[in-house]
């Protein structure tokens, strides 16, 4: 299970680095690592709760945006 989490974290890390649209400004790798850790923790939290709570959370975040 730890190996799957490690691979998932690496995919998140490299995806954040590849998708970053600002090519002119080179970002400190530590910031990319912190972003990746944040996304990974959110992933772990969303896996731990049931689907109705996820739907409620997504609806509340959507209302915050609007």
Backbone atoms as SQL, in Angstrom:
CREATE TABLE atoms (id INTEGER PRIMARY KEY, chain TEXT, resi INTEGER, resn TEXT, atom TEXT, x REAL, y REAL, z REAL);
INSERT INTO atoms VALUES
  (1, 'A', 1, 'UNK', 'N', 0.824, -1.191, 0.000),
  (2, 'A', 1, 'UNK', 'CA', 0.000, 0.000, 0.000),
  (3, 'A', 1, 'UNK', 'C', 0.874, 1.263, 0.000),
  (4, 'A', 2, 'UNK', 'N', 1.980, 1.215, 0.737),
  (5, 'A', 2, 'UNK', 'CA', 2.869, 2.379, 0.777),
  (6, 'A', 2, 'UNK', 'C', 3.467, 2.674, -0.593),
  (7, 'A', 3, 'UNK', 'N', 3.756, 1.617, -1.350),
  (8, 'A', 3, 'UNK', 'CA', 4.322, 1.805, -2.686),
  (9, 'A', 3, 'UNK', 'C', 3.300, 2.473, -3.611),
  (10, 'A', 4, 'UNK', 'N', 2.030, 2.106, -3.483),
  (11, 'A', 4, 'UNK', 'CA', 0.994, 2.750, -4.291),
  (12, 'A', 4, 'UNK', 'C', 0.869, 4.221, -3.941),
  (13, 'A', 5, 'UNK', 'N', 0.944, 4.540, -2.655),
  (14, 'A', 5, 'UNK', 'CA', 0.878, 5.942, -2.236),
  (15, 'A', 5, 'UNK', 'C', 2.098, 6.722, -2.724),
  (16, 'A', 6, 'UNK', 'N', 3.257, 6.093, -2.695),
  (17, 'A', 6, 'UNK', 'CA', 4.453, 6.747, -3.193),
  (18, 'A', 6, 'UNK', 'C', 4.335, 7.030, -4.690),
  (19, 'A', 7, 'UNK', 'N', 3.861, 6.053, -5.453),
  (20, 'A', 7, 'UNK', 'CA', 3.675, 6.256, -6.885),
  (21, 'A', 7, 'UNK', 'C', 2.628, 7.330, -7.165),
  (22, 'A', 8, 'UNK', 'N', 1.560, 7.332, -6.392),
  (23, 'A', 8, 'UNK', 'CA', 0.534, 8.362, -6.549),
  (24, 'A', 8, 'UNK', 'C', 1.115, 9.742, -6.258),
  (25, 'A', 9, 'UNK', 'N', 1.897, 9.852, -5.201),
  (26, 'A', 9, 'UNK', 'CA', 2.512, 11.137, -4.871),
  (27, 'A', 9, 'UNK', 'C', 3.447, 11.606, -5.981),
  (28, 'A', 10, 'UNK', 'N', 4.220, 10.698, -6.543),
  (29, 'A', 10, 'UNK', 'CA', 5.118, 11.062, -7.631),
  (30, 'A', 10, 'UNK', 'C', 4.349, 11.509, -8.870),
  (31, 'A', 11, 'UNK', 'N', 3.244, 10.850, -9.162),
  (32, 'A', 11, 'UNK', 'CA', 2.413, 11.266, -10.290),
  (33, 'A', 11, 'UNK', 'C', 1.853, 12.665, -10.043),
  (34, 'A', 12, 'UNK', 'N', 1.395, 12.932, -8.832),
  (35, 'A', 12, 'UNK', 'CA', 0.885, 14.265, -8.495),
  (36, 'A', 12, 'UNK', 'C', 1.985, 15.299, -8.618),
  (37, 'A', 13, 'UNK', 'N', 3.154, 15.006, -8.100),
  (38, 'A', 13, 'UNK', 'CA', 4.276, 15.954, -8.133),
  (39, 'A', 13, 'UNK', 'C', 4.664, 16.302, -9.572),
  (40, 'A', 14, 'UNK', 'N', 4.843, 15.274, -10.394),
  (41, 'A', 14, 'UNK', 'CA', 5.262, 15.540, -11.769),
  (42, 'A', 14, 'UNK', 'C', 4.134, 16.153, -12.591),
  (43, 'A', 15, 'UNK', 'N', 2.892, 15.843, -12.274),
  (44, 'A', 15, 'UNK', 'CA', 1.771, 16.465, -12.974),
  (45, 'A', 15, 'UNK', 'C', 1.690, 17.948, -12.666),
  (46, 'A', 16, 'UNK', 'N', 1.903, 18.317, -11.434),
  (47, 'A', 16, 'UNK', 'CA', 1.881, 19.736, -11.066),
  (48, 'A', 16, 'UNK', 'C', 3.016, 20.472, -11.779),
  (49, 'A', 17, 'UNK', 'N', 4.167, 19.858, -11.894),
  (50, 'A', 17, 'UNK', 'CA', 5.291, 20.503, -12.580),
  (51, 'A', 17, 'UNK', 'C', 5.068, 20.599, -14.080),
  (52, 'A', 18, 'UNK', 'N', 4.445, 19.605, -14.686),
  (53, 'A', 18, 'UNK', 'CA', 4.230, 19.618, -16.127),
  (54, 'A', 18, 'UNK', 'C', 3.089, 20.527, -16.549),
  (55, 'A', 19, 'UNK', 'N', 2.068, 20.649, -15.715),
  (56, 'A', 19, 'UNK', 'CA', 0.879, 21.408, -16.075),
  (57, 'A', 19, 'UNK', 'C', 1.040, 22.894, -15.785),
  (58, 'A', 20, 'UNK', 'N', 2.047, 23.255, -15.024),
  (59, 'A', 20, 'UNK', 'CA', 2.245, 24.658, -14.683),
  (60, 'A', 20, 'UNK', 'C', 2.402, 25.481, -15.956),
  (61, 'A', 21, 'UNK', 'N', 1.496, 26.444, -16.163),
  (62, 'A', 21, 'UNK', 'CA', 1.465, 27.204, -17.399),
  (63, 'A', 21, 'UNK', 'C', 2.469, 28.326, -17.490),
  (64, 'A', 22, 'UNK', 'N', 3.102, 28.698, -16.389),
  (65, 'A', 22, 'UNK', 'CA', 4.023, 29.828, -16.384),
  (66, 'A', 22, 'UNK', 'C', 5.453, 29.322, -16.632),
  (67, 'A', 23, 'UNK', 'N', 5.817, 29.196, -17.908),
  (68, 'A', 23, 'UNK', 'CA', 7.139, 28.680, -18.249),
  (69, 'A', 23, 'UNK', 'C', 8.243, 29.719, -18.076),
  (70, 'A', 24, 'UNK', 'N', 7.885, 31.000, -18.148),
  (71, 'A', 24, 'UNK', 'CA', 8.899, 32.050, -18.058),
  (72, 'A', 24, 'UNK', 'C', 9.482, 32.157, -16.652),
  (73, 'A', 25, 'UNK', 'N', 8.679, 31.894, -15.647),
  (74, 'A', 25, 'UNK', 'CA', 9.117, 32.023, -14.263),
  (75, 'A', 25, 'UNK', 'C', 9.378, 30.626, -13.693),
  (76, 'A', 26, 'UNK', 'N', 10.626, 30.331, -13.364),
  (77, 'A', 26, 'UNK', 'CA', 10.975, 29.026, -12.802),
  (78, 'A', 26, 'UNK', 'C', 10.700, 29.057, -11.303),
  (79, 'A', 27, 'UNK', 'N', 9.897, 28.106, -10.862),
  (80, 'A', 27, 'UNK', 'CA', 9.473, 28.057, -9.462),
  (81, 'A', 27, 'UNK', 'C', 10.447, 27.215, -8.646),
  (82, 'A', 28, 'UNK', 'N', 10.583, 27.582, -7.392),
  (83, 'A', 28, 'UNK', 'CA', 11.389, 26.814, -6.457),
  (84, 'A', 28, 'UNK', 'C', 10.788, 25.413, -6.323),
  (85, 'A', 29, 'UNK', 'N', 11.580, 24.348, -6.425),
  (86, 'A', 29, 'UNK', 'CA', 11.042, 22.984, -6.312),
  (87, 'A', 29, 'UNK', 'C', 10.363, 22.717, -4.969),
  (88, 'A', 30, 'UNK', 'N', 10.730, 23.460, -3.946),
  (89, 'A', 30, 'UNK', 'CA', 10.095, 23.283, -2.645),
  (90, 'A', 30, 'UNK', 'C', 8.620, 23.665, -2.699),
  (91, 'A', 31, 'UNK', 'N', 8.280, 24.711, -3.468),
  (92, 'A', 31, 'UNK', 'CA', 6.884, 25.105, -3.611),
  (93, 'A', 31, 'UNK', 'C', 6.076, 24.030, -4.335),
  (94, 'A', 32, 'UNK', 'N', 6.675, 23.422, -5.343),
  (95, 'A', 32, 'UNK', 'CA', 6.002, 22.320, -6.044),
  (96, 'A', 32, 'UNK', 'C', 5.798, 21.138, -5.112),
  (97, 'A', 33, 'UNK', 'N', 6.772, 20.884, -4.271),
  (98, 'A', 33, 'UNK', 'CA', 6.644, 19.796, -3.302),
  (99, 'A', 33, 'UNK', 'C', 5.529, 20.084, -2.305),
  (100, 'A', 34, 'UNK', 'N', 5.438, 21.309, -1.824),
  (101, 'A', 34, 'UNK', 'CA', 4.372, 21.671, -0.886),
  (102, 'A', 34, 'UNK', 'C', 2.996, 21.578, -1.538),
  (103, 'A', 35, 'UNK', 'N', 2.884, 22.005, -2.793),
  (104, 'A', 35, 'UNK', 'CA', 1.612, 21.871, -3.514),
  (105, 'A', 35, 'UNK', 'C', 1.233, 20.398, -3.651),
  (106, 'A', 36, 'UNK', 'N', 2.203, 19.571, -3.964),
  (107, 'A', 36, 'UNK', 'CA', 1.951, 18.141, -4.134),
  (108, 'A', 36, 'UNK', 'C', 1.517, 17.496, -2.822),
  (109, 'A', 37, 'UNK', 'N', 2.157, 17.880, -1.741),
  (110, 'A', 37, 'UNK', 'CA', 1.773, 17.346, -0.428),
  (111, 'A', 37, 'UNK', 'C', 0.346, 17.756, -0.095),
  (112, 'A', 38, 'UNK', 'N', -0.010, 19.005, -0.392),
  (113, 'A', 38, 'UNK', 'CA', -1.365, 19.479, -0.134),
  (114, 'A', 38, 'UNK', 'C', -2.389, 18.666, -0.923),
  (115, 'A', 39, 'UNK', 'N', -2.147, 18.447, -2.201),
  (116, 'A', 39, 'UNK', 'CA', -3.071, 17.674, -3.037),
  (117, 'A', 39, 'UNK', 'C', -3.153, 16.236, -2.541),
  (118, 'A', 40, 'UNK', 'N', -2.033, 15.657, -2.151),
  (119, 'A', 40, 'UNK', 'CA', -2.019, 14.275, -1.662),
  (120, 'A', 40, 'UNK', 'C', -2.799, 14.142, -0.358),
  (121, 'A', 41, 'UNK', 'N', -2.658, 15.102, 0.537),
  (122, 'A', 41, 'UNK', 'CA', -3.401, 15.064, 1.814),
  (123, 'A', 41, 'UNK', 'C', -4.899, 15.204, 1.556),
  (124, 'A', 42, 'UNK', 'N', -5.276, 16.093, 0.634),
  (125, 'A', 42, 'UNK', 'CA', -6.693, 16.226, 0.280),
  (126, 'A', 42, 'UNK', 'C', -7.214, 14.912, -0.287),
  (127, 'A', 43, 'UNK', 'N', -6.419, 14.258, -1.125),
  (128, 'A', 43, 'UNK', 'CA', -6.801, 12.955, -1.668),
  (129, 'A', 43, 'UNK', 'C', -7.031, 11.938, -0.550),
  (130, 'A', 44, 'UNK', 'N', -6.120, 11.881, 0.399),
  (131, 'A', 44, 'UNK', 'CA', -6.266, 10.927, 1.505),
  (132, 'A', 44, 'UNK', 'C', -7.498, 11.234, 2.349),
  (133, 'A', 45, 'UNK', 'N', -7.766, 12.512, 2.586),
  (134, 'A', 45, 'UNK', 'CA', -8.949, 12.880, 3.361),
  (135, 'A', 45, 'UNK', 'C', -10.238, 12.521, 2.634),
  (136, 'A', 46, 'UNK', 'N', -10.265, 12.754, 1.336),
  (137, 'A', 46, 'UNK', 'CA', -11.473, 12.430, 0.570),
  (138, 'A', 46, 'UNK', 'C', -11.691, 10.931, 0.460),
  (139, 'A', 47, 'UNK', 'N', -10.636, 10.143, 0.532),
  (140, 'A', 47, 'UNK', 'CA', -10.795, 8.685, 0.524),
  (141, 'A', 47, 'UNK', 'C', -11.339, 8.164, 1.845),
  (142, 'A', 48, 'UNK', 'N', -11.135, 8.913, 2.913),
  (143, 'A', 48, 'UNK', 'CA', -11.526, 8.444, 4.239),
  (144, 'A', 48, 'UNK', 'C', -12.993, 8.719, 4.564),
  (145, 'A', 49, 'UNK', 'N', -13.659, 9.592, 3.801),
  (146, 'A', 49, 'UNK', 'CA', -15.040, 9.920, 4.117),
  (147, 'A', 49, 'UNK', 'C', -15.982, 9.292, 3.094),
  (148, 'A', 50, 'UNK', 'N', -17.255, 9.186, 3.456),
  (149, 'A', 50, 'UNK', 'CA', -18.221, 8.566, 2.553),
  (150, 'A', 50, 'UNK', 'C', -18.621, 9.517, 1.423),
  (151, 'A', 51, 'UNK', 'N', -19.283, 8.974, 0.419),
  (152, 'A', 51, 'UNK', 'CA', -19.562, 9.733, -0.801),
  (153, 'A', 51, 'UNK', 'C', -20.542, 10.880, -0.572),
  (154, 'A', 52, 'UNK', 'N', -21.485, 10.742, 0.347),
  (155, 'A', 52, 'UNK', 'CA', -22.436, 11.835, 0.590),
  (156, 'A', 52, 'UNK', 'C', -21.726, 13.053, 1.185),
  (157, 'A', 53, 'UNK', 'N', -20.738, 12.834, 2.024),
  (158, 'A', 53, 'UNK', 'CA', -19.970, 13.946, 2.578),
  (159, 'A', 53, 'UNK', 'C', -19.134, 14.636, 1.500),
  (160, 'A', 54, 'UNK', 'N', -18.618, 13.861, 0.563),
  (161, 'A', 54, 'UNK', 'CA', -17.849, 14.445, -0.540),
  (162, 'A', 54, 'UNK', 'C', -18.755, 15.324, -1.394),
  (163, 'A', 55, 'UNK', 'N', -19.961, 14.858, -1.676),
  (164, 'A', 55, 'UNK', 'CA', -20.895, 15.632, -2.491),
  (165, 'A', 55, 'UNK', 'C', -21.269, 16.929, -1.785),
  (166, 'A', 56, 'UNK', 'N', -21.533, 16.849, -0.497),
  (167, 'A', 56, 'UNK', 'CA', -21.863, 18.059, 0.270),
  (168, 'A', 56, 'UNK', 'C', -20.689, 19.035, 0.267),
  (169, 'A', 57, 'UNK', 'N', -19.482, 18.518, 0.435),
  (170, 'A', 57, 'UNK', 'CA', -18.288, 19.372, 0.423),
  (171, 'A', 57, 'UNK', 'C', -18.108, 20.048, -0.932),
  (172, 'A', 58, 'UNK', 'N', -18.277, 19.300, -2.011),
  (173, 'A', 58, 'UNK', 'CA', -18.139, 19.874, -3.342),
  (174, 'A', 58, 'UNK', 'C', -19.205, 20.930, -3.622),
  (175, 'A', 59, 'UNK', 'N', -20.427, 20.693, -3.155),
  (176, 'A', 59, 'UNK', 'CA', -21.491, 21.682, -3.328),
  (177, 'A', 59, 'UNK', 'C', -21.164, 22.955, -2.550),
  (178, 'A', 60, 'UNK', 'N', -20.669, 22.822, -1.343),
  (179, 'A', 60, 'UNK', 'CA', -20.311, 24.001, -0.545),
  (180, 'A', 60, 'UNK', 'C', -19.150, 24.772, -1.177),
  (181, 'A', 61, 'UNK', 'N', -18.150, 24.059, -1.709),
  (182, 'A', 61, 'UNK', 'CA', -17.051, 24.745, -2.402),
  (183, 'A', 61, 'UNK', 'C', -17.551, 25.450, -3.660),
  (184, 'A', 62, 'UNK', 'N', -18.493, 24.839, -4.348),
  (185, 'A', 62, 'UNK', 'CA', -19.072, 25.468, -5.530),
  (186, 'A', 62, 'UNK', 'C', -19.817, 26.729, -5.162),
  (187, 'A', 63, 'UNK', 'N', -20.559, 26.689, -4.058),
  (188, 'A', 63, 'UNK', 'CA', -21.271, 27.879, -3.599),
  (189, 'A', 63, 'UNK', 'C', -20.298, 28.987, -3.182),
  (190, 'A', 64, 'UNK', 'N', -19.164, 28.615, -2.632),
  (191, 'A', 64, 'UNK', 'CA', -18.152, 29.604, -2.289),
  (192, 'A', 64, 'UNK', 'C', -17.609, 30.311, -3.519),
  (193, 'A', 65, 'UNK', 'N', -17.453, 29.561, -4.601),
  (194, 'A', 65, 'UNK', 'CA', -16.921, 30.156, -5.834),
  (195, 'A', 65, 'UNK', 'C', -17.934, 31.133, -6.424),
  (196, 'A', 66, 'UNK', 'N', -19.204, 30.755, -6.412),
  (197, 'A', 66, 'UNK', 'CA', -20.233, 31.628, -6.969),
  (198, 'A', 66, 'UNK', 'C', -20.526, 32.755, -6.028);
